[in-house]
Amino acid sequence: MFDHIIVEVALGLAAVYLVFSLVCSTLVEFIAGVFSLRGKQLERGMRYLLEDDQLGDNLLHHPMLSKLSDQYRKASYIPAENFRIALIDSLQLYATDDKTLADCLNELPEGGLRQSLSAIWLDSDNDIDVFKEKVENWFSGSMVRVSGWYKRQVQKVLLLVAFILAALMNIDSIRIARDIPYDNELRAAMIQQLPKLMPQQGLFNDD
């Protein structure tokens, strides 16, 4: 009997904190959408990648990228092909009639962007099609790092939201664990709701 109560208390606590985590996650998704957190991190990553402010502005306002945003939200995802087209087109800023792509790259300000693109061009054996493919791969790899920035930012927001909600809702694990064994209706209701909260976990399937 005692072991049975302990299991039910554990299941009841699991139901409480599963509901709490779902509420927190929903609120964080709402906050991230309202404040365009993913889009802002993407723009930050783009500017970090490009380094040159003038090139960065030209690229971000290029139709291939600007069309991905709307009036209220920044783009949350940029296809590598769109970036490559916008980048090569924006490099025309440094071009004249007699300049090659290599010349344009050499006109970029000293820094990581110039070194990266020049290295990609050399690795492409002066083949523009290979260069385009490698630029797309380079961009995709850089966006993995940007995704990591976004996840860390969301984790901070989630922690803050959880702390505030826990205080407002007065969630006290000790009090809940103390009350559940003596409230049969509450305990039964919690356990009954748990399978509905975890439909994809397979923990409560009859088969």
Secondary structure, DSSP 8 states (H G I E B T S, - for coil): -HHHHHHHHHHHHHHHHHHHHHHHHHHHHHHHHHTTHHHHHHHHHHHHHH--HHHHHHHHTSHHHHTTS-SS---S---HHHHHHHHHHHGGGG--TT--HHHHHHTS-SSHHHHHHHHHHHHTTT-HHHHHHHHHHHHHHHHHHHHHHHHHHHHHHHHHHHHHHHHHTT--HHHHHHHGGG-HHHHHHHHHHHHHH-TTT-SS---
